[in-house]
């Protein structure tokens, strides 16, 4: 269906219609004059024999060209359905103080940051990616987006804080996933949560509650454990052991049909999204066809000139 983006420009049709009316009026007057003219021999020399109706064709084509050009000023467009990729991956990165342990060189947080950045770089460009950081609470740093530099920059800017709210991280990711526009598709987009942590929850809702919520939303949570049982950090002047809670992370992944890793590589991380489906939504966008109108007007004008030259040896 054709619609006009600037319909008020259709007023340009009025002068063309006025010109067409004037042409018809002139032809009628010419006919009346011919009927009153008594010198038939002289009339035949003025109006070449056999031209007849053909003398109106160039003028008609020219007027049509003007009408089409006037229509082009209104910017005609047709509605097209543009597909949108809605598949979404949310990264949740633990920024608790235990993540500064250096049992994973250079330390747990920097190792997680590097793995996350490599993961983002390897994702298909059509996927949405979001970032959540969590310590005592969970915060959306970057909502689902295709802007990879924004996500990478946010990963580089992570800052350590106290406590670990693993369950809250999952709930916050689920809320971010629900915020992805539907764009004509039904339900939430196909999504995965990738949670990078050293495990032990010390704040917020439980991991079991988070797993149940992810199951209900059909969003697998893949977990990546960073650290060893011998890790330790200096907190408040005291050296504290910070072993990794592999069991909790593994159970979260297993109960939501995600993947669990202890040492992540880019090739392993690819498994997180290789089985992801696509949910194509559609956005209706106008596509201008002004050039079609301009081309048609040019063709009509050329026809008008060519026929006029052919039949009367004059350019209109």
C-alpha positions as CSV (number, residue, x, y, z in Angstrom):
1,X,0.0,0.0,0.0
2,X,1.4,3.4,-1.0
3,X,1.3,6.2,1.6
4,X,2.6,9.8,1.5
5,X,5.1,11.0,4.0
6,X,4.4,14.7,3.2
7,X,0.9,14.7,1.7
8,X,0.5,18.5,1.8
9,X,2.8,18.6,-1.2
10,X,-0.1,17.2,-3.3
11,X,-1.2,20.8,-3.6
12,X,1.3,21.0,-6.4
13,X,-1.1,19.0,-8.4
14,X,-3.5,22.0,-8.6
15,X,-1.4,24.1,-11.0
16,X,-1.0,21.0,-13.2
17,X,-4.8,20.4,-13.3
18,X,-5.3,24.1,-14.1
19,X,-2.9,23.8,-17.0
20,X,-4.7,20.7,-18.3
21,X,-8.1,22.5,-18.1
22,X,-6.6,25.4,-20.0
23,X,-5.3,23.0,-22.7
24,X,-8.8,21.5,-23.1
25,X,-10.4,24.9,-23.2
26,X,-7.9,26.0,-25.9
27,X,-8.6,22.9,-28.0
28,X,-12.4,23.4,-27.8
29,X,-11.9,27.1,-28.9
30,X,-9.7,25.9,-31.8
31,X,-12.4,23.5,-32.9
32,X,-15.1,26.2,-32.8
33,X,-12.8,28.5,-34.8
34,X,-12.2,25.7,-37.4
35,X,-15.9,25.2,-37.9
36,X,-16.4,28.9,-38.6
37,X,-13.5,29.1,-41.0
38,X,-14.7,29.1,-44.6
39,X,-11.4,28.8,-46.5
40,X,-11.0,25.0,-46.4
41,X,-7.9,24.9,-48.6
42,X,-6.1,27.3,-46.4
43,X,-7.1,25.3,-43.3
44,X,-5.6,22.1,-44.7
45,X,-2.2,23.9,-45.0
46,X,-2.4,25.0,-41.4
47,X,-3.4,21.6,-39.9
48,X,-1.4,18.8,-41.6
49,X,-3.5,16.0,-43.0
50,X,-3.9,12.9,-40.9
51,X,-2.5,14.2,-37.6
52,X,-5.9,14.1,-35.9
53,X,-6.0,12.7,-32.4
54,X,-2.2,12.1,-32.4
55,X,-1.6,15.8,-31.8
56,X,-3.0,15.5,-28.3
57,X,-0.8,12.5,-27.3
58,X,2.4,14.5,-26.6
59,X,0.5,17.1,-24.6
60,X,-1.2,14.4,-22.6
61,X,2.1,12.6,-21.8
62,X,3.6,15.9,-20.8
63,X,0.7,16.7,-18.4
64,X,0.9,13.2,-16.9
65,X,4.7,13.7,-16.4
66,X,3.9,16.9,-14.4
67,X,1.2,15.1,-12.4
68,X,3.6,12.3,-11.5
69,X,6.3,14.9,-10.5
70,X,3.8,16.7,-8.3
71,X,3.0,13.3,-6.6
72,X,6.7,12.7,-6.1
73,X,6.9,15.9,-4.0
74,X,4.7,14.3,-1.4
75,X,7.3,11.6,-0.9
76,X,5.4,8.4,-1.6
77,X,6.4,5.3,0.3
78,X,5.4,1.7,0.8
79,X,5.4,-0.1,4.1
80,X,8.0,-2.9,4.4
81,X,8.5,-5.4,7.3
82,X,12.1,-5.3,8.5
83,X,13.2,-8.4,10.5
84,X,14.8,-7.8,13.9
85,X,16.9,-10.3,15.7
86,X,15.8,-10.6,19.4
87,X,18.1,-13.4,20.7
88,X,19.7,-12.0,23.9
89,X,22.6,-12.9,26.1
90,X,23.0,-11.4,29.6
91,X,26.4,-11.4,31.2
92,X,26.4,-11.3,35.0
93,X,29.8,-10.7,36.6
94,X,30.6,-11.1,40.2
95,X,32.4,-8.0,41.6
96,X,32.6,-9.1,45.3
97,X,35.8,-8.6,47.2
98,X,36.7,-12.3,46.9
99,X,37.1,-11.8,43.2
100,X,40.4,-10.0,43.9
101,X,42.1,-13.3,44.8
102,X,45.1,-13.9,42.6
103,X,44.8,-17.7,42.5
104,X,43.7,-17.2,38.9
105,X,46.2,-14.9,37.3
106,X,46.3,-12.0,37.3
107,X,43.3,-12.2,39.7
108,X,39.8,-13.6,39.5
109,X,38.1,-10.4,38.4
110,X,40.5,-9.6,35.7
111,X,40.3,-13.2,34.4
112,X,36.5,-12.9,34.3
113,X,36.7,-9.6,32.5
114,X,39.0,-10.9,29.9
115,X,36.9,-14.0,29.3
116,X,33.7,-11.9,29.1
117,X,35.3,-9.5,26.6
118,X,36.4,-12.4,24.4
119,X,33.0,-13.9,24.6
120,X,31.3,-10.6,23.6
121,X,33.7,-10.3,20.6
122,X,32.8,-13.8,19.4
123,X,29.0,-13.4,19.6
124,X,27.1,-13.0,16.3
125,X,26.5,-9.3,15.6
126,X,22.7,-9.8,15.4
127,X,22.5,-10.9,19.1
128,X,21.6,-8.5,21.9
129,X,24.1,-8.4,24.8
130,X,23.6,-6.9,28.2
131,X,25.7,-6.6,31.3
132,X,24.9,-7.0,35.0
133,X,27.4,-6.6,37.9
134,X,26.6,-8.0,41.3
135,X,28.0,-7.8,44.8
136,X,25.6,-7.0,47.7
137,X,23.0,-6.1,45.0
138,X,22.7,-6.6,41.3
139,X,22.7,-3.7,38.8
140,X,22.1,-3.5,35.0
141,X,25.2,-1.7,33.7
142,X,24.2,-2.1,30.0
143,X,20.7,-3.2,29.0
144,X,20.4,-5.6,26.0
145,X,21.9,-4.0,23.0
146,X,23.9,-4.6,19.8
147,X,26.4,-1.9,20.8
148,X,29.4,-4.1,21.5
149,X,31.8,-1.3,22.5
150,X,29.4,-0.1,25.2
151,X,29.4,-3.6,26.7
152,X,33.2,-4.0,26.5
153,X,33.7,-0.5,28.1
154,X,31.4,-1.4,31.0
155,X,33.2,-4.7,31.6
156,X,36.5,-2.8,31.8
157,X,34.9,-0.4,34.3
158,X,33.8,-3.0,36.9
159,X,34.6,-2.0,40.5
160,X,34.8,-4.4,43.5
161,X,32.3,-4.2,46.4
162,X,31.2,-6.2,49.4
163,X,29.0,-9.4,49.5
164,X,27.7,-11.7,46.8
165,X,24.1,-11.7,45.6
166,X,24.1,-14.5,43.1
167,X,20.4,-15.0,43.1
168,X,19.7,-11.3,42.6
169,X,22.0,-11.3,39.6
170,X,19.8,-13.9,37.9
171,X,16.6,-12.1,38.8
172,X,18.0,-8.8,37.4
173,X,19.1,-10.5,34.2
174,X,15.6,-11.9,33.7
175,X,14.1,-8.4,34.2
176,X,16.5,-7.1,31.5
177,X,15.6,-9.8,29.1
178,X,11.9,-9.0,29.5
179,X,12.6,-5.4,28.5
180,X,13.7,-6.4,25.0
181,X,11.0,-5.0,22.6
182,X,8.6,-7.6,21.2
183,X,8.5,-6.0,17.7
184,X,5.6,-8.2,16.7
185,X,7.0,-11.5,18.1
186,X,5.2,-13.4,20.8
187,X,6.7,-13.8,24.3
188,X,10.2,-13.0,25.6
189,X,13.1,-13.5,23.3
190,X,15.2,-16.7,23.3
191,X,17.9,-15.8,25.9
192,X,20.8,-17.2,27.9
193,X,22.4,-15.9,31.1
194,X,26.1,-16.3,31.5
195,X,27.1,-15.9,35.1
196,X,30.8,-15.5,36.0
197,X,31.5,-15.8,39.8
198,X,33.5,-17.5,42.5
199,X,30.3,-18.9,44.0
200,X,29.3,-18.4,47.6
201,X,26.1,-16.3,48.0
202,X,26.1,-14.0,51.0
203,X,23.2,-11.6,50.2
204,X,19.8,-11.4,48.5
205,X,17.5,-14.1,47.3
206,X,18.7,-17.7,47.2
207,X,20.2,-19.4,44.2
208,X,17.4,-22.0,44.3
209,X,14.8,-19.2,44.0
210,X,16.7,-17.8,41.1
211,X,17.0,-21.1,39.4
212,X,13.2,-21.6,39.7
213,X,12.6,-18.2,38.1
214,X,14.9,-18.9,35.3
215,X,13.3,-22.3,34.7
216,X,9.8,-20.7,34.6
217,X,11.1,-18.2,32.0
218,X,12.8,-20.9,30.0
219,X,16.1,-19.1,30.2
220,X,19.2,-21.4,30.8
221,X,21.9,-20.0,33.1
222,X,25.4,-21.0,32.2
223,X,27.9,-20.5,35.1
224,X,31.6,-20.1,35.0
225,X,33.6,-20.6,38.2
226,X,36.8,-18.6,38.6
227,X,39.2,-19.6,41.4
228,X,40.6,-22.5,43.4
229,X,40.1,-23.8,46.9
230,X,43.4,-22.2,48.0
231,X,42.4,-18.7,47.0
232,X,42.6,-16.0,49.7
233,X,42.2,-12.2,50.0
234,X,43.2,-9.5,52.4
235,X,39.9,-8.0,53.8
236,X,40.2,-5.4,56.6
237,X,43.8,-6.4,57.3
238,X,42.9,-10.0,57.7
239,X,43.8,-12.8,55.3
240,X,40.7,-14.8,54.5
241,X,40.3,-18.0,52.4
242,X,37.8,-17.7,49.6
243,X,37.2,-21.1,48.1
244,X,35.0,-21.5,45.1
245,X,31.4,-22.8,45.6
246,X,31.4,-25.1,42.5
247,X,28.5,-27.0,43.8
248,X,26.1,-24.1,43.9
249,X,27.2,-22.8,40.5
250,X,27.0,-26.3,38.9
251,X,23.5,-26.9,40.4
252,X,22.3,-23.5,39.1
253,X,23.5,-24.4,35.6
254,X,22.1,-28.0,35.7
255,X,18.7,-27.1,37.0
256,X,18.2,-24.5,34.3
257,X,19.7,-26.6,31.5
258,X,22.7,-24.4,31.1
259,X,26.5,-25.2,31.1
260,X,28.9,-25.2,34.0
261,X,32.6,-24.4,33.5
262,X,35.6,-24.1,35.8
263,X,38.1,-22.8,33.4
264,X,36.6,-21.0,30.4
265,X,38.0,-20.6,27.0
266,X,36.4,-18.9,24.0
267,X,35.7,-22.3,22.4
268,X,33.9,-23.5,25.5
269,X,31.9,-20.3,25.8
270,X,30.7,-20.7,22.3
271,X,28.6,-23.6,23.5
272,X,26.5,-21.2,25.5
273,X,25.0,-19.7,22.3
274,X,25.5,-22.4,19.6
275,X,22.1,-23.9,20.5
276,X,20.3,-20.6,20.7
277,X,17.3,-20.2,18.5
278,X,16.3,-17.0,16.8
279,X,13.1,-15.0,17.4
280,X,12.5,-12.7,14.5
281,X,10.2,-9.8,15.2
282,X,9.2,-7.3,12.5
283,X,9.1,-3.5,12.5
284,X,7.1,-1.8,9.8
285,X,9.3,0.9,8.1
286,X,8.3,3.2,5.3
287,X,10.5,2.8,2.2
288,X,10.4,5.8,-0.1
289,X,9.7,5.2,-3.8
290,X,10.1,8.9,-4.9
291,X,12.7,7.7,-7.4
292,X,10.1,5.5,-9.0
293,X,7.9,8.5,-9.5
294,X,10.7,10.6,-10.8
295,X,11.7,7.9,-13.2
296,X,8.1,7.5,-14.5
297,X,7.9,11.3,-15.0
298,X,11.1,11.4,-16.9
299,X,9.9,8.5,-19.1
300,X,6.6,10.3,-19.8
301,X,8.4,13.6,-20.6
302,X,10.8,11.8,-23.0
303,X,7.8,10.1,-24.7
304,X,6.0,13.5,-25.1
305,X,9.1,15.1,-26.7
306,X,9.8,12.1,-29.0
307,X,6.3,11.8,-30.2
308,X,6.0,15.6,-30.8
309,X,9.1,15.6,-32.8
310,X,8.1,12.5,-34.8
311,X,4.6,13.8,-35.6
312,X,5.0,17.5,-35.8
313,X,8.7,18.2,-36.1
314,X,8.4,20.3,-32.9
315,X,9.4,19.7,-29.3
316,X,5.9,20.1,-27.8
